[in-house]
Amino acid sequence: MNFTKRTLENLAGLNAKARAKLEPFVTAAQEAMAAHGVKVEVISGLRSWAKQAELYAQGRTRPGNIVTKAKPGSSWHNYGLAIDLGLFKDGQYIDSENPRLADKLYQELGKLAAAQGIDWAGTWKSFPEGPHFQITFGLTLAQARSQMERNGQDVQKLLF
């Protein structure tokens, strides 16, 4: 399958080891969702700490709904180890247009992710996120944060 420009850009910033695992998952997700007439895009990948702060402020000190509970440095996106998928049908973003269908489709993608050793945030007890998938290679956030402080914030230099 071909990736859109948006998907390619969001995959490009990922840690290379994570990208090697997540890219084939995205291809498999696209194939699985094609059976439902749904297109899959990676709508978020590596996220700067500044962007994370902006998202965290949304619904708190800035207008909008709360979209994350993760402060800067507390999201696996900040380490290039996570992606968010978007599901689209007939040009419509299913996540907002038909959340029940999106939830059902993310359940299917969650099983696909688990089979490939990728964590799906849809199973989280606190703030489950259907679109969020990550692979941490056993790192804790504290370990990742410490490495980033020492390596000049280079996600490619993370050690697993």
Chimera marker file (.cmm) of the C-alpha trace (Angstrom):
<marker_set name="trace">
<marker id="1" x="0.000" y="0.000" z="0.000" r="1" g="1" b="0" radius="0.5"/>
<marker id="2" x="1.033" y="3.559" z="-0.562" r="1" g="1" b="0" radius="0.5"/>
<marker id="3" x="1.383" y="5.999" z="2.295" r="1" g="1" b="0" radius="0.5"/>
<marker id="4" x="0.022" y="9.532" z="2.069" r="1" g="1" b="0" radius="0.5"/>
<marker id="5" x="2.350" y="12.496" z="2.435" r="1" g="1" b="0" radius="0.5"/>
<marker id="6" x="0.968" y="13.087" z="5.926" r="1" g="1" b="0" radius="0.5"/>
<marker id="7" x="1.640" y="9.485" z="6.965" r="1" g="1" b="0" radius="0.5"/>
<marker id="8" x="5.159" y="9.564" z="5.523" r="1" g="1" b="0" radius="0.5"/>
<marker id="9" x="5.950" y="12.813" z="7.349" r="1" g="1" b="0" radius="0.5"/>
<marker id="10" x="4.653" y="11.436" z="10.664" r="1" g="1" b="0" radius="0.5"/>
<marker id="11" x="6.580" y="8.184" z="10.287" r="1" g="1" b="0" radius="0.5"/>
<marker id="12" x="9.787" y="9.990" z="9.281" r="1" g="1" b="0" radius="0.5"/>
<marker id="13" x="10.447" y="11.514" z="12.704" r="1" g="1" b="0" radius="0.5"/>
<marker id="14" x="10.103" y="8.294" z="14.654" r="1" g="1" b="0" radius="0.5"/>
<marker id="15" x="12.985" y="6.537" z="16.337" r="1" g="1" b="0" radius="0.5"/>
<marker id="16" x="14.393" y="4.228" z="13.616" r="1" g="1" b="0" radius="0.5"/>
<marker id="17" x="13.863" y="1.034" z="15.651" r="1" g="1" b="0" radius="0.5"/>
<marker id="18" x="10.270" y="2.034" z="16.426" r="1" g="1" b="0" radius="0.5"/>
<marker id="19" x="9.619" y="2.976" z="12.807" r="1" g="1" b="0" radius="0.5"/>
<marker id="20" x="10.868" y="-0.456" z="11.717" r="1" g="1" b="0" radius="0.5"/>
<marker id="21" x="8.087" y="-2.007" z="13.855" r="1" g="1" b="0" radius="0.5"/>
<marker id="22" x="5.333" y="0.584" z="13.370" r="1" g="1" b="0" radius="0.5"/>
<marker id="23" x="5.559" y="1.012" z="9.599" r="1" g="1" b="0" radius="0.5"/>
<marker id="24" x="4.671" y="-2.634" z="8.824" r="1" g="1" b="0" radius="0.5"/>
<marker id="25" x="1.855" y="-2.342" z="11.376" r="1" g="1" b="0" radius="0.5"/>
<marker id="26" x="0.473" y="0.697" z="9.522" r="1" g="1" b="0" radius="0.5"/>
<marker id="27" x="0.601" y="-1.254" z="6.250" r="1" g="1" b="0" radius="0.5"/>
<marker id="28" x="-1.264" y="-4.157" z="7.894" r="1" g="1" b="0" radius="0.5"/>
<marker id="29" x="-3.763" y="-1.691" z="9.390" r="1" g="1" b="0" radius="0.5"/>
<marker id="30" x="-4.378" y="-0.181" z="5.961" r="1" g="1" b="0" radius="0.5"/>
<marker id="31" x="-4.988" y="-3.636" z="4.495" r="1" g="1" b="0" radius="0.5"/>
<marker id="32" x="-7.344" y="-4.608" z="7.335" r="1" g="1" b="0" radius="0.5"/>
<marker id="33" x="-9.346" y="-1.381" z="7.121" r="1" g="1" b="0" radius="0.5"/>
<marker id="34" x="-9.584" y="-1.486" z="3.306" r="1" g="1" b="0" radius="0.5"/>
<marker id="35" x="-12.019" y="-4.379" z="3.811" r="1" g="1" b="0" radius="0.5"/>
<marker id="36" x="-14.291" y="-1.837" z="5.560" r="1" g="1" b="0" radius="0.5"/>
<marker id="37" x="-13.770" y="0.852" z="2.905" r="1" g="1" b="0" radius="0.5"/>
<marker id="38" x="-11.719" y="2.831" z="5.425" r="1" g="1" b="0" radius="0.5"/>
<marker id="39" x="-8.408" y="4.595" z="4.830" r="1" g="1" b="0" radius="0.5"/>
<marker id="40" x="-5.797" y="4.784" z="7.582" r="1" g="1" b="0" radius="0.5"/>
<marker id="41" x="-3.397" y="7.663" z="8.056" r="1" g="1" b="0" radius="0.5"/>
<marker id="42" x="-0.764" y="8.348" z="10.684" r="1" g="1" b="0" radius="0.5"/>
<marker id="43" x="-2.000" y="11.695" z="11.975" r="1" g="1" b="0" radius="0.5"/>
<marker id="44" x="0.653" y="12.118" z="14.687" r="1" g="1" b="0" radius="0.5"/>
<marker id="45" x="4.139" y="10.740" z="15.242" r="1" g="1" b="0" radius="0.5"/>
<marker id="46" x="7.106" y="12.415" z="16.902" r="1" g="1" b="0" radius="0.5"/>
<marker id="47" x="5.893" y="15.362" z="18.922" r="1" g="1" b="0" radius="0.5"/>
<marker id="48" x="8.130" y="18.078" z="20.346" r="1" g="1" b="0" radius="0.5"/>
<marker id="49" x="7.883" y="18.879" z="24.025" r="1" g="1" b="0" radius="0.5"/>
<marker id="50" x="6.615" y="22.352" z="23.057" r="1" g="1" b="0" radius="0.5"/>
<marker id="51" x="3.829" y="20.828" z="20.953" r="1" g="1" b="0" radius="0.5"/>
<marker id="52" x="3.002" y="18.484" z="23.840" r="1" g="1" b="0" radius="0.5"/>
<marker id="53" x="2.718" y="21.506" z="26.164" r="1" g="1" b="0" radius="0.5"/>
<marker id="54" x="0.353" y="23.138" z="23.668" r="1" g="1" b="0" radius="0.5"/>
<marker id="55" x="-1.831" y="20.027" z="23.486" r="1" g="1" b="0" radius="0.5"/>
<marker id="56" x="-1.784" y="19.637" z="27.270" r="1" g="1" b="0" radius="0.5"/>
<marker id="57" x="-2.994" y="23.239" z="27.680" r="1" g="1" b="0" radius="0.5"/>
<marker id="58" x="-6.001" y="22.540" z="25.425" r="1" g="1" b="0" radius="0.5"/>
<marker id="59" x="-9.106" y="22.279" z="27.560" r="1" g="1" b="0" radius="0.5"/>
<marker id="60" x="-7.200" y="23.552" z="30.563" r="1" g="1" b="0" radius="0.5"/>
<marker id="61" x="-5.708" y="27.000" z="29.962" r="1" g="1" b="0" radius="0.5"/>
<marker id="62" x="-6.648" y="27.156" z="26.251" r="1" g="1" b="0" radius="0.5"/>
<marker id="63" x="-10.000" y="26.628" z="24.513" r="1" g="1" b="0" radius="0.5"/>
<marker id="64" x="-11.086" y="23.185" z="23.359" r="1" g="1" b="0" radius="0.5"/>
<marker id="65" x="-11.549" y="19.711" z="24.731" r="1" g="1" b="0" radius="0.5"/>
<marker id="66" x="-8.875" y="17.907" z="26.725" r="1" g="1" b="0" radius="0.5"/>
<marker id="67" x="-7.058" y="15.670" z="24.256" r="1" g="1" b="0" radius="0.5"/>
<marker id="68" x="-4.193" y="14.399" z="26.410" r="1" g="1" b="0" radius="0.5"/>
<marker id="69" x="-3.309" y="13.782" z="30.031" r="1" g="1" b="0" radius="0.5"/>
<marker id="70" x="0.398" y="13.746" z="29.186" r="1" g="1" b="0" radius="0.5"/>
<marker id="71" x="2.515" y="16.728" z="30.126" r="1" g="1" b="0" radius="0.5"/>
<marker id="72" x="5.678" y="17.415" z="28.081" r="1" g="1" b="0" radius="0.5"/>
<marker id="73" x="8.084" y="14.502" z="28.483" r="1" g="1" b="0" radius="0.5"/>
<marker id="74" x="5.273" y="12.195" z="29.634" r="1" g="1" b="0" radius="0.5"/>
<marker id="75" x="4.100" y="11.081" z="26.183" r="1" g="1" b="0" radius="0.5"/>
<marker id="76" x="5.782" y="8.382" z="24.134" r="1" g="1" b="0" radius="0.5"/>
<marker id="77" x="5.262" y="10.709" z="21.158" r="1" g="1" b="0" radius="0.5"/>
<marker id="78" x="7.996" y="12.902" z="22.696" r="1" g="1" b="0" radius="0.5"/>
<marker id="79" x="10.458" y="10.036" z="22.198" r="1" g="1" b="0" radius="0.5"/>
<marker id="80" x="9.454" y="9.019" z="18.667" r="1" g="1" b="0" radius="0.5"/>
<marker id="81" x="7.977" y="5.739" z="19.934" r="1" g="1" b="0" radius="0.5"/>
<marker id="82" x="4.262" y="6.363" z="19.317" r="1" g="1" b="0" radius="0.5"/>
<marker id="83" x="1.792" y="7.098" z="16.556" r="1" g="1" b="0" radius="0.5"/>
<marker id="84" x="-1.834" y="8.125" z="16.395" r="1" g="1" b="0" radius="0.5"/>
<marker id="85" x="-3.923" y="6.774" z="13.559" r="1" g="1" b="0" radius="0.5"/>
<marker id="86" x="-6.843" y="8.482" z="11.891" r="1" g="1" b="0" radius="0.5"/>
<marker id="87" x="-9.628" y="6.547" z="10.159" r="1" g="1" b="0" radius="0.5"/>
<marker id="88" x="-11.293" y="8.081" z="7.102" r="1" g="1" b="0" radius="0.5"/>
<marker id="89" x="-14.259" y="6.978" z="4.998" r="1" g="1" b="0" radius="0.5"/>
<marker id="90" x="-15.439" y="8.942" z="1.972" r="1" g="1" b="0" radius="0.5"/>
<marker id="91" x="-13.199" y="11.809" z="3.089" r="1" g="1" b="0" radius="0.5"/>
<marker id="92" x="-14.829" y="11.966" z="6.538" r="1" g="1" b="0" radius="0.5"/>
<marker id="93" x="-12.825" y="11.578" z="9.740" r="1" g="1" b="0" radius="0.5"/>
<marker id="94" x="-14.655" y="8.620" z="11.291" r="1" g="1" b="0" radius="0.5"/>
<marker id="95" x="-13.278" y="9.313" z="14.769" r="1" g="1" b="0" radius="0.5"/>
<marker id="96" x="-15.438" y="12.450" z="15.014" r="1" g="1" b="0" radius="0.5"/>
<marker id="97" x="-18.216" y="11.613" z="12.513" r="1" g="1" b="0" radius="0.5"/>
<marker id="98" x="-18.992" y="8.099" z="13.747" r="1" g="1" b="0" radius="0.5"/>
<marker id="99" x="-17.190" y="7.404" z="17.056" r="1" g="1" b="0" radius="0.5"/>
<marker id="100" x="-18.970" y="4.074" z="17.618" r="1" g="1" b="0" radius="0.5"/>
<marker id="101" x="-17.719" y="2.737" z="14.283" r="1" g="1" b="0" radius="0.5"/>
<marker id="102" x="-14.254" y="4.130" z="15.004" r="1" g="1" b="0" radius="0.5"/>
<marker id="103" x="-14.188" y="2.346" z="18.371" r="1" g="1" b="0" radius="0.5"/>
<marker id="104" x="-15.146" y="-0.934" z="16.710" r="1" g="1" b="0" radius="0.5"/>
<marker id="105" x="-12.445" y="-0.542" z="14.064" r="1" g="1" b="0" radius="0.5"/>
<marker id="106" x="-9.806" y="0.412" z="16.636" r="1" g="1" b="0" radius="0.5"/>
<marker id="107" x="-10.668" y="-2.771" z="18.558" r="1" g="1" b="0" radius="0.5"/>
<marker id="108" x="-9.749" y="-4.712" z="15.418" r="1" g="1" b="0" radius="0.5"/>
<marker id="109" x="-6.544" y="-2.709" z="15.003" r="1" g="1" b="0" radius="0.5"/>
<marker id="110" x="-5.708" y="-3.216" z="18.686" r="1" g="1" b="0" radius="0.5"/>
<marker id="111" x="-5.732" y="-6.987" z="18.157" r="1" g="1" b="0" radius="0.5"/>
<marker id="112" x="-3.557" y="-6.588" z="15.068" r="1" g="1" b="0" radius="0.5"/>
<marker id="113" x="-1.116" y="-4.436" z="17.069" r="1" g="1" b="0" radius="0.5"/>
<marker id="114" x="-0.947" y="-6.922" z="19.941" r="1" g="1" b="0" radius="0.5"/>
<marker id="115" x="-0.091" y="-9.708" z="17.484" r="1" g="1" b="0" radius="0.5"/>
<marker id="116" x="2.873" y="-7.590" z="16.349" r="1" g="1" b="0" radius="0.5"/>
<marker id="117" x="4.091" y="-6.703" z="19.853" r="1" g="1" b="0" radius="0.5"/>
<marker id="118" x="2.783" y="-3.137" z="19.704" r="1" g="1" b="0" radius="0.5"/>
<marker id="119" x="0.935" y="-1.572" z="22.641" r="1" g="1" b="0" radius="0.5"/>
<marker id="120" x="-2.536" y="-0.156" z="22.014" r="1" g="1" b="0" radius="0.5"/>
<marker id="121" x="-3.790" y="2.615" z="24.281" r="1" g="1" b="0" radius="0.5"/>
<marker id="122" x="-7.394" y="1.529" z="23.790" r="1" g="1" b="0" radius="0.5"/>
<marker id="123" x="-6.933" y="-0.921" z="26.642" r="1" g="1" b="0" radius="0.5"/>
<marker id="124" x="-5.631" y="1.654" z="29.131" r="1" g="1" b="0" radius="0.5"/>
<marker id="125" x="-7.707" y="2.029" z="32.290" r="1" g="1" b="0" radius="0.5"/>
<marker id="126" x="-7.008" y="5.755" z="32.634" r="1" g="1" b="0" radius="0.5"/>
<marker id="127" x="-7.757" y="7.824" z="29.510" r="1" g="1" b="0" radius="0.5"/>
<marker id="128" x="-7.992" y="5.050" z="26.898" r="1" g="1" b="0" radius="0.5"/>
<marker id="129" x="-7.059" y="6.310" z="23.432" r="1" g="1" b="0" radius="0.5"/>
<marker id="130" x="-8.216" y="4.224" z="20.479" r="1" g="1" b="0" radius="0.5"/>
<marker id="131" x="-5.998" y="5.954" z="17.889" r="1" g="1" b="0" radius="0.5"/>
<marker id="132" x="-2.762" y="5.620" z="19.929" r="1" g="1" b="0" radius="0.5"/>
<marker id="133" x="-0.188" y="2.858" z="19.328" r="1" g="1" b="0" radius="0.5"/>
<marker id="134" x="3.315" y="2.652" z="20.781" r="1" g="1" b="0" radius="0.5"/>
<marker id="135" x="6.345" y="0.459" z="21.199" r="1" g="1" b="0" radius="0.5"/>
<marker id="136" x="8.643" y="1.236" z="24.122" r="1" g="1" b="0" radius="0.5"/>
<marker id="137" x="11.058" y="-1.727" z="24.021" r="1" g="1" b="0" radius="0.5"/>
<marker id="138" x="10.792" y="-2.033" z="27.807" r="1" g="1" b="0" radius="0.5"/>
<marker id="139" x="11.881" y="1.547" z="28.565" r="1" g="1" b="0" radius="0.5"/>
<marker id="140" x="10.111" y="3.476" z="31.271" r="1" g="1" b="0" radius="0.5"/>
<marker id="141" x="9.271" y="7.129" z="30.717" r="1" g="1" b="0" radius="0.5"/>
<marker id="142" x="11.810" y="8.041" z="33.417" r="1" g="1" b="0" radius="0.5"/>
<marker id="143" x="14.539" y="6.125" z="31.587" r="1" g="1" b="0" radius="0.5"/>
<marker id="144" x="13.606" y="7.669" z="28.229" r="1" g="1" b="0" radius="0.5"/>
<marker id="145" x="13.508" y="11.164" z="29.754" r="1" g="1" b="0" radius="0.5"/>
<marker id="146" x="16.913" y="10.669" z="31.380" r="1" g="1" b="0" radius="0.5"/>
<marker id="147" x="18.444" y="9.456" z="28.114" r="1" g="1" b="0" radius="0.5"/>
<marker id="148" x="16.999" y="12.409" z="26.207" r="1" g="1" b="0" radius="0.5"/>
<marker id="149" x="18.416" y="14.855" z="28.765" r="1" g="1" b="0" radius="0.5"/>
<marker id="150" x="21.865" y="13.314" z="28.262" r="1" g="1" b="0" radius="0.5"/>
<marker id="151" x="21.745" y="12.854" z="24.481" r="1" g="1" b="0" radius="0.5"/>
<marker id="152" x="20.613" y="16.333" z="23.408" r="1" g="1" b="0" radius="0.5"/>
<marker id="153" x="16.960" y="15.304" z="22.867" r="1" g="1" b="0" radius="0.5"/>
<marker id="154" x="17.862" y="12.973" z="19.977" r="1" g="1" b="0" radius="0.5"/>
<marker id="155" x="15.265" y="10.192" z="19.664" r="1" g="1" b="0" radius="0.5"/>
<marker id="156" x="17.639" y="8.257" z="17.406" r="1" g="1" b="0" radius="0.5"/>
<marker id="157" x="20.104" y="7.893" z="20.293" r="1" g="1" b="0" radius="0.5"/>
<marker id="158" x="17.685" y="6.147" z="22.652" r="1" g="1" b="0" radius="0.5"/>
<marker id="159" x="19.107" y="2.862" z="23.902" r="1" g="1" b="0" radius="0.5"/>
<marker id="160" x="16.888" y="-0.176" z="24.494" r="1" g="1" b="0" radius="0.5"/>
<link id1="1" id2="2" r="1" g="1" b="0" radius="0.2"/>
<link id1="2" id2="3" r="1" g="1" b="0" radius="0.2"/>
<link id1="3" id2="4" r="1" g="1" b="0" radius="0.2"/>
<link id1="4" id2="5" r="1" g="1" b="0" radius="0.2"/>
<link id1="5" id2="6" r="1" g="1" b="0" radius="0.2"/>
<link id1="6" id2="7" r="1" g="1" b="0" radius="0.2"/>
<link id1="7" id2="8" r="1" g="1" b="0" radius="0.2"/>
<link id1="8" id2="9" r="1" g="1" b="0" radius="0.2"/>
<link id1="9" id2="10" r="1" g="1" b="0" radius="0.2"/>
<link id1="10" id2="11" r="1" g="1" b="0" radius="0.2"/>
<link id1="11" id2="12" r="1" g="1" b="0" radius="0.2"/>
<link id1="12" id2="13" r="1" g="1" b="0" radius="0.2"/>
<link id1="13" id2="14" r="1" g="1" b="0" radius="0.2"/>
<link id1="14" id2="15" r="1" g="1" b="0" radius="0.2"/>
<link id1="15" id2="16" r="1" g="1" b="0" radius="0.2"/>
<link id1="16" id2="17" r="1" g="1" b="0" radius="0.2"/>
<link id1="17" id2="18" r="1" g="1" b="0" radius="0.2"/>
<link id1="18" id2="19" r="1" g="1" b="0" radius="0.2"/>
<link id1="19" id2="20" r="1" g="1" b="0" radius="0.2"/>
<link id1="20" id2="21" r="1" g="1" b="0" radius="0.2"/>
<link id1="21" id2="22" r="1" g="1" b="0" radius="0.2"/>
<link id1="22" id2="23" r="1" g="1" b="0" radius="0.2"/>
<link id1="23" id2="24" r="1" g="1" b="0" radius="0.2"/>
<link id1="24" id2="25" r="1" g="1" b="0" radius="0.2"/>
<link id1="25" id2="26" r="1" g="1" b="0" radius="0.2"/>
<link id1="26" id2="27" r="1" g="1" b="0" radius="0.2"/>
<link id1="27" id2="28" r="1" g="1" b="0" radius="0.2"/>
<link id1="28" id2="29" r="1" g="1" b="0" radius="0.2"/>
<link id1="29" id2="30" r="1" g="1" b="0" radius="0.2"/>
<link id1="30" id2="31" r="1" g="1" b="0" radius="0.2"/>
<link id1="31" id2="32" r="1" g="1" b="0" radius="0.2"/>
<link id1="32" id2="33" r="1" g="1" b="0" radius="0.2"/>
<link id1="33" id2="34" r="1" g="1" b="0" radius="0.2"/>
<link id1="34" id2="35" r="1" g="1" b="0" radius="0.2"/>
<link id1="35" id2="36" r="1" g="1" b="0" radius="0.2"/>
<link id1="36" id2="37" r="1" g="1" b="0" radius="0.2"/>
<link id1="37" id2="38" r="1" g="1" b="0" radius="0.2"/>
<link id1="38" id2="39" r="1" g="1" b="0" radius="0.2"/>
<link id1="39" id2="40" r="1" g="1" b="0" radius="0.2"/>
<link id1="40" id2="41" r="1" g="1" b="0" radius="0.2"/>
<link id1="41" id2="42" r="1" g="1" b="0" radius="0.2"/>
<link id1="42" id2="43" r="1" g="1" b="0" radius="0.2"/>
<link id1="43" id2="44" r="1" g="1" b="0" radius="0.2"/>
<link id1="44" id2="45" r="1" g="1" b="0" radius="0.2"/>
<link id1="45" id2="46" r="1" g="1" b="0" radius="0.2"/>
<link id1="46" id2="47" r="1" g="1" b="0" radius="0.2"/>
<link id1="47" id2="48" r="1" g="1" b="0" radius="0.2"/>
<link id1="48" id2="49" r="1" g="1" b="0" radius="0.2"/>
<link id1="49" id2="50" r="1" g="1" b="0" radius="0.2"/>
<link id1="50" id2="51" r="1" g="1" b="0" radius="0.2"/>
<link id1="51" id2="52" r="1" g="1" b="0" radius="0.2"/>
<link id1="52" id2="53" r="1" g="1" b="0" radius="0.2"/>
<link id1="53" id2="54" r="1" g="1" b="0" radius="0.2"/>
<link id1="54" id2="55" r="1" g="1" b="0" radius="0.2"/>
<link id1="55" id2="56" r="1" g="1" b="0" radius="0.2"/>
<link id1="56" id2="57" r="1" g="1" b="0" radius="0.2"/>
<link id1="57" id2="58" r="1" g="1" b="0" radius="0.2"/>
<link id1="58" id2="59" r="1" g="1" b="0" radius="0.2"/>
<link id1="59" id2="60" r="1" g="1" b="0" radius="0.2"/>
<link id1="60" id2="61" r="1" g="1" b="0" radius="0.2"/>
<link id1="61" id2="62" r="1" g="1" b="0" radius="0.2"/>
<link id1="62" id2="63" r="1" g="1" b="0" radius="0.2"/>
<link id1="63" id2="64" r="1" g="1" b="0" radius="0.2"/>
<link id1="64" id2="65" r="1" g="1" b="0" radius="0.2"/>
<link id1="65" id2="66" r="1" g="1" b="0" radius="0.2"/>
<link id1="66" id2="67" r="1" g="1" b="0" radius="0.2"/>
<link id1="67" id2="68" r="1" g="1" b="0" radius="0.2"/>
<link id1="68" id2="69" r="1" g="1" b="0" radius="0.2"/>
<link id1="69" id2="70" r="1" g="1" b="0" radius="0.2"/>
<link id1="70" id2="71" r="1" g="1" b="0" radius="0.2"/>
<link id1="71" id2="72" r="1" g="1" b="0" radius="0.2"/>
<link id1="72" id2="73" r="1" g="1" b="0" radius="0.2"/>
<link id1="73" id2="74" r="1" g="1" b="0" radius="0.2"/>
<link id1="74" id2="75" r="1" g="1" b="0" radius="0.2"/>
<link id1="75" id2="76" r="1" g="1" b="0" radius="0.2"/>
<link id1="76" id2="77" r="1" g="1" b="0" radius="0.2"/>
<link id1="77" id2="78" r="1" g="1" b="0" radius="0.2"/>
<link id1="78" id2="79" r="1" g="1" b="0" radius="0.2"/>
<link id1="79" id2="80" r="1" g="1" b="0" radius="0.2"/>
<link id1="80" id2="81" r="1" g="1" b="0" radius="0.2"/>
<link id1="81" id2="82" r="1" g="1" b="0" radius="0.2"/>
<link id1="82" id2="83" r="1" g="1" b="0" radius="0.2"/>
<link id1="83" id2="84" r="1" g="1" b="0" radius="0.2"/>
<link id1="84" id2="85" r="1" g="1" b="0" radius="0.2"/>
<link id1="85" id2="86" r="1" g="1" b="0" radius="0.2"/>
<link id1="86" id2="87" r="1" g="1" b="0" radius="0.2"/>
<link id1="87" id2="88" r="1" g="1" b="0" radius="0.2"/>
<link id1="88" id2="89" r="1" g="1" b="0" radius="0.2"/>
<link id1="89" id2="90" r="1" g="1" b="0" radius="0.2"/>
<link id1="90" id2="91" r="1" g="1" b="0" radius="0.2"/>
<link id1="91" id2="92" r="1" g="1" b="0" radius="0.2"/>
<link id1="92" id2="93" r="1" g="1" b="0" radius="0.2"/>
<link id1="93" id2="94" r="1" g="1" b="0" radius="0.2"/>
<link id1="94" id2="95" r="1" g="1" b="0" radius="0.2"/>
<link id1="95" id2="96" r="1" g="1" b="0" radius="0.2"/>
<link id1="96" id2="97" r="1" g="1" b="0" radius="0.2"/>
<link id1="97" id2="98" r="1" g="1" b="0" radius="0.2"/>
<link id1="98" id2="99" r="1" g="1" b="0" radius="0.2"/>
<link id1="99" id2="100" r="1" g="1" b="0" radius="0.2"/>
<link id1="100" id2="101" r="1" g="1" b="0" radius="0.2"/>
<link id1="101" id2="102" r="1" g="1" b="0" radius="0.2"/>
<link id1="102" id2="103" r="1" g="1" b="0" radius="0.2"/>
<link id1="103" id2="104" r="1" g="1" b="0" radius="0.2"/>
<link id1="104" id2="105" r="1" g="1" b="0" radius="0.2"/>
<link id1="105" id2="106" r="1" g="1" b="0" radius="0.2"/>
<link id1="106" id2="107" r="1" g="1" b="0" radius="0.2"/>
<link id1="107" id2="108" r="1" g="1" b="0" radius="0.2"/>
<link id1="108" id2="109" r="1" g="1" b="0" radius="0.2"/>
<link id1="109" id2="110" r="1" g="1" b="0" radius="0.2"/>
<link id1="110" id2="111" r="1" g="1" b="0" radius="0.2"/>
<link id1="111" id2="112" r="1" g="1" b="0" radius="0.2"/>
<link id1="112" id2="113" r="1" g="1" b="0" radius="0.2"/>
<link id1="113" id2="114" r="1" g="1" b="0" radius="0.2"/>
<link id1="114" id2="115" r="1" g="1" b="0" radius="0.2"/>
<link id1="115" id2="116" r="1" g="1" b="0" radius="0.2"/>
<link id1="116" id2="117" r="1" g="1" b="0" radius="0.2"/>
<link id1="117" id2="118" r="1" g="1" b="0" radius="0.2"/>
<link id1="118" id2="119" r="1" g="1" b="0" radius="0.2"/>
<link id1="119" id2="120" r="1" g="1" b="0" radius="0.2"/>
<link id1="120" id2="121" r="1" g="1" b="0" radius="0.2"/>
<link id1="121" id2="122" r="1" g="1" b="0" radius="0.2"/>
<link id1="122" id2="123" r="1" g="1" b="0" radius="0.2"/>
<link id1="123" id2="124" r="1" g="1" b="0" radius="0.2"/>
<link id1="124" id2="125" r="1" g="1" b="0" radius="0.2"/>
<link id1="125" id2="126" r="1" g="1" b="0" radius="0.2"/>
<link id1="126" id2="127" r="1" g="1" b="0" radius="0.2"/>
<link id1="127" id2="128" r="1" g="1" b="0" radius="0.2"/>
<link id1="128" id2="129" r="1" g="1" b="0" radius="0.2"/>
<link id1="129" id2="130" r="1" g="1" b="0" radius="0.2"/>
<link id1="130" id2="131" r="1" g="1" b="0" radius="0.2"/>
<link id1="131" id2="132" r="1" g="1" b="0" radius="0.2"/>
<link id1="132" id2="133" r="1" g="1" b="0" radius="0.2"/>
<link id1="133" id2="134" r="1" g="1" b="0" radius="0.2"/>
<link id1="134" id2="135" r="1" g="1" b="0" radius="0.2"/>
<link id1="135" id2="136" r="1" g="1" b="0" radius="0.2"/>
<link id1="136" id2="137" r="1" g="1" b="0" radius="0.2"/>
<link id1="137" id2="138" r="1" g="1" b="0" radius="0.2"/>
<link id1="138" id2="139" r="1" g="1" b="0" radius="0.2"/>
<link id1="139" id2="140" r="1" g="1" b="0" radius="0.2"/>
<link id1="140" id2="141" r="1" g="1" b="0" radius="0.2"/>
<link id1="141" id2="142" r="1" g="1" b="0" radius="0.2"/>
<link id1="142" id2="143" r="1" g="1" b="0" radius="0.2"/>
<link id1="143" id2="144" r="1" g="1" b="0" radius="0.2"/>
<link id1="144" id2="145" r="1" g="1" b="0" radius="0.2"/>
<link id1="145" id2="146" r="1" g="1" b="0" radius="0.2"/>
<link id1="146" id2="147" r="1" g="1" b="0" radius="0.2"/>
<link id1="147" id2="148" r="1" g="1" b="0" radius="0.2"/>
<link id1="148" id2="149" r="1" g="1" b="0" radius="0.2"/>
<link id1="149" id2="150" r="1" g="1" b="0" radius="0.2"/>
<link id1="150" id2="151" r="1" g="1" b="0" radius="0.2"/>
<link id1="151" id2="152" r="1" g="1" b="0" radius="0.2"/>
<link id1="152" id2="153" r="1" g="1" b="0" radius="0.2"/>
<link id1="153" id2="154" r="1" g="1" b="0" radius="0.2"/>
<link id1="154" id2="155" r="1" g="1" b="0" radius="0.2"/>
<link id1="155" id2="156" r="1" g="1" b="0" radius="0.2"/>
<link id1="156" id2="157" r="1" g="1" b="0" radius="0.2"/>
<link id1="157" id2="158" r="1" g="1" b="0" radius="0.2"/>
<link id1="158" id2="159" r="1" g="1" b="0" radius="0.2"/>
<link id1="159" id2="160" r="1" g="1" b="0" radius="0.2"/>
</marker_set>
